[in-house]
């Protein structure tokens, strides 16, 4: 597929985008830019939130200082897909409601733009009441706005009456609205049945360009990629690994990411006597995380809830099997290829399902799974070419035939 040229400018507004301090945050937004940016005049406005847990007084002072200093042409740097990136902080006080967060995004973006509208007839925003509301309030009157929702905290947004009212307005006024999966679209349709026809599915893009140098031949090197938090079920990953390693002392586990459980998990590794088998790598840039997928044998993903499950698709793209919970997004992304891609298990607050799932997968591997078929099917659904074509069709009304 050749990349069509679209000289009409596109502005992308997002609260999440990878940076030096947060290598993973918004990696799916960067992938969307990388997929859709070539041949397109694209500028990304990264409105990054900071200060959530700090005292409101200093943050408010910093916010006012920011507003006084941002009335100037913003500085852009090159980013993925030939796009330009403009970064600005959005200071927030302690735990404001989602409506206040949306308004602050809009106010800060307006200051960055010096009160002028976003200079693009097509605006694509990520996350409804952060990127979406800011884009709605700052787009030109005749610009067409598209919104992609990824947020796992969507239920909290819809539970706040003022935020829900703002979301309703956003859905009314946008030209197109995309949910990355049913875990996002279902609660939105339930909350806004009158917008049922506008809420469509549009998956996150994943690159399938690089293949692993050698195929997986044994399920020895486990890999976890994600935040070290309770929602990700990583405590049970470690416990399951310890139980499985008691049966096979050659097993190794690498954990990529950081979070509130880093210290407790480290202490547990020491307690279990697994220091020589478990490696904590901390946060890694997305490209390095993908390299690690091509170097390991099995992705273990034990999340309690995912709206899409991009890591699972990336692992399949890297040619590795997955052991993953049925936690929302993965059931959808792996639909029809569950047994080819690896093993799916139920969410539980224990390690039993993980251990049993690993044993089943080990017994089926390699003859009764088909990683090549899984990879091919996923590329046709979530590869750059497919998702870029879908975005361009929505934005410009054409495709590369």
N, C-alpha and C positions, 0 to 999 in steps of 0.2 A: 504494500500500500504506500503510495506517495503521499507526502504531506501537502494538503491544500493550502493556498495562501489566502489569508483573510486580513487585509490591511486595516479594517475597522478596529479601533482600539477596544481592548477588554480590560476592565479593572477587576481584580480579585481582592476581596476584603476578608480578612481572617484574623481571629484572635490567636490562632495556633500556627506556628511555623518553626521548623528546626533552627536552632541557633547554637552558639558556643556553649551556653549554659544548659540548654535543653535539646539534646541531640535527637530525641525521639518525638517530642511534642509536635504534633502536626505533620509527621512524616507523610501521612496520606494526602495532606493538602499539597505538599511539595511534589508528590507523585502526580497529582492531578495537573499541576502546573507544568511538570516535565512532559506529561503526555499531551497536553492541549496547547502548550506554548509555541512549539515550532510552527513557523509560518503565520504567527499571530502577533499583533502588536499588544503585548500584555504587560501590565504593571500590577504587582502584588503589594497591597497595603497591609502590613503585619502590625496590628494593634495589640500589643502584648500586655496582658494584665500583670501588675505587680503590686505588692503591698497588702495582700489580703489579711495577713495576720499581724500587721503592725497597728499601732495606735492611730486613731482617726485624725488627730490634730496634725501631726507631722505629714501624714499622707495628703491631707487636704491642702496644706501649705505647699507641698511639692507639686500638687496638681495645679494650683493657681500659678505657680512659677512656670510650670510647663506651658500652660496656656499663654502666658505672657511672652514666651520665647519662641513659640512655634509659628508665628505669623511671618513665614519666610518660605521660599520654594523648598520643598523637601528634597533631601539627597537620596538618590537611588543608586543601588549597586546591582551588578549582574547576579542572576540566580538561575534556577533550573529552566530548561526549555527555551533559553534565549530571552526570558522575561527579565524585568527589572523589579527590584525589591526595595520598598520603602518601609522602614521600621520606626515605630513610635511607641513609647510606653503609655499605658492607660492606668494611672494610679487609682487604687480602690481602697476604701476604708474597710474596717473590720466587718465581714459578713453582710454586705448590703443585699437587699432583695434583688431578684433577677431583673425586675423592671428598672431599678436604679442602675444596675450594671449596663443594661442596654442603652440607657440614656447617656451614661458616661462615655461609652464607646462612641456614640454619635457626636457628642460634644468635642471629644478629643480629636476625632477624625476631621471635624469641621475646622478646628484650630490649625491642624496640619495643612489643610487645604486653603487656609486663609479665607474661609467663608465661601469659597467658590465650589461649584459642584464637581464631582468626580469627572475627569475629562475623558469619558468613554461612553458610547451609546449602548454598550453591553456591560453589565456589572454582575459578577458572580460572587456571592457571599457564602461563607462557611459558618455554621452554627447560628440558629435563628435569632436569639436576642442579644447576640454579641456582634458578629459580623453582619448578620441580616438587618438588624435595626439600624446599625451605623450606616450601612449602605443605603437603606431606604431613605434615611434623613439627609443623605449627602449626594444622592444621584441627581443628574439633570432631570427635569420634568418629563422629557420624552425618552429617557434611557430605559432600557428593559432590564429588570432585575430578576436574577435566578438565585435560588438559595439551596444549599446542600446541608442537611442536618445529619450530624454524626453523634450528638451528645448522649452519653450514658446517663446524664442527670436530667434528661428531658422531663421525667415524671415530676421532679421538683419544680421545674419551671411551670408546668401546667397546673400544679397545685396552688400557685399563687395567683389570685384573681387578677391583679393588675397586669402581671406578666402574661397571663393567658389572654387578656384583652388585647395587649400589644401583639401577641403572636397571631391572633385572629386578623388584626389589621394587616400584618405582614403577609399572611397568606392571601388576603383579598387583593393586595396591591402588587404582588410580585407576578412576573410573567410566567414563571415556572418554579416548581418546588420539588426537590429531589431528596428522598430518604435513601440511606445507604443499604437499608434492609428492612424486613418486616418488623424487627424489634423497634424500629423508629416509626415506620408508617402506621402500624396498628394503633398505638396510643394516640397518634395525631388524628387519625380518622375517627376514633372513638370520641375524642375531645371536640373535633370540628367536622361532623358528618357532612355539613354543607360544603366543605372543601374536598370531599372525597375524590372528585375527578381531577383536581389539580395536583394532589399528592401522588407522585410517581416514584418508582424505584430507579436509582442510578448508582451502581456500585463504585467503590473506590478502585482506581487503577493500580495494577501491579506490573512491574517490569519482568519479562521473561527472557531478556536478552542473553544473560550469562548462564551457562550450564556448569554443573560441578565437574571437575576433572575426571573423577572416578565414581562409579555408582556405589551406593550403599550396599555393603555385603554382610554386615552384622549390626545388630542394634545395641552397640556397646557404649557409644558416646552420646549421652543425653544432653539436650540443650533447652534452657528456658530463656525466653526473651520477653521482657515486660517489666512493669513496676513491681517492686517487692512490697505488696500491700495485701491486706486481707481479701479484697475483692478478687484478686487474681488467684487465690487458693494456693499460694506458693508454699505455705507451711506443709500442706499435704503432699506437694511434689517432693519435698525433702524427705518426709517420712516414708513415702512410697519408694523413693530411691534407696533409702537405707534398708528397707525390707527386701527389695529386689537384689541389692548388692550382697545381702547375706546368702543369697542363692548363687550369685556369680560375682566373684571378687574382681573381675576385670572391668566392671561398669564404672563409668565416670560421669559426673554431672557438672555442667558449666551454667552459671546463672549470669545473665546480662541484664543490667538494670539497677535501680536504686529505689529506696523508699523507706518507710517507717519500720519495716521488718528486717532491715539489713543487720542490725546488731543482734536481735534475738535469733535470727537464722545462723549468724556466725557462731554464737554461743552454742546453739544446738548441734552444729557441725562438730565443734570441739567435744561436746558431751558424748556424741555418738562415735567419736574416734574416726571421723571421716575426712580429716584435714587433707589427707593425701589423695582423696577421690573427688572432692568438691572444690570448685574454683569460682570465686566471685570476681567478675570483670568490671562491675560497675556500669555506668552509662557508656555507651559506645556510639559513634556516628552510624547512621543508617547503613552506609556502604560496608562498614566493618561488620555490622550485625549480619548482613547478607553473606559476607565472606564466611562468617562462623557457621551459618547454616549449611554452606557447601563443604565445611570441614567436619561437621558432626553427623551423627547417624539417625537421630530421632528428636523431633520437637515435642516437648511435653507442655501442653497448654491447659491449665486447670482452672480457668476463669469461672466466676460465678455468673457473670453477665457480659455479653459483648453485643454491640449493635451490628458489627460486620465481621470482625475477626481477620484483619489484614495480615497479621503475623502468620496465620495458618496458610493463607494463600501464598505468601512469600516463601514459606518453607516448602510447599509443593513445587513452586517455581524453581527452588534451589535443588529439587530432586531428592528430598528427604521425606520419609513417612512422618505422620503426625499421630499423637495420642492426645485427644482433645475432648473437652466436655461439650455436651449439648446445652449451650448457655445462651441461645438466641441466634446470633449471627452465623456461627459455624454450621448449624443444620441447613441453613439456606445456601451458604457458599459451597458446601460440599454435597449438596443434593444430587443424588444419582451416582456419586462416585465415592461414597463413604468408605467402602471396603477396599477400593483401589488406592485411596489416599492414605489409609492407615486404620485407626480404630477410634470410635466415638464412645464415650461413657457418659453416664448421668452425673449431674452435679450432686455432690454429697459433702458433708462436713466430716470427712474421714479419708483415709488413704486406701480403703478396700477396693473401690472401683478402679482407681489408678493401677493398683497392683494386678488386679484381675484383667484389666484391659491390656496391660503390658504383656502378661503371659499369653493372652489370646493372640496378640499381634506377633509376638515372638514365634508362636507355633505356626502361624500362617505365613510368616516371612521366609523367603521371598516369593515362593511359588504361587501363593494365593492372594497377592496384591499386584496392582499394575500401576506403578508410579508414572510411567510414560503416558498412559491413557488419562490418568488424573491430571497431569500437567497440561496435556493438550486441551482437555475440556475446560480447565480453568483459564487458560490463555484465551480461548474463544469468548469467555464471559468477561474476564477482568483484565486482559492484556491492554497495553497502551493503545494499540490501534483501535480496538473495539470501543473503549471508553472515550477516546478522543473523537471518534466519529459520532458517538451519541451526543457529546457536549456540543460539537460544532453544528450538528443538525438542529439542536435546540437553540443555540445562539444565533446562527446565521441562516437556518432553513435549508442547508445544503449538505451534501456529503461528497466524498471522493469516490465517484463511481468508476 
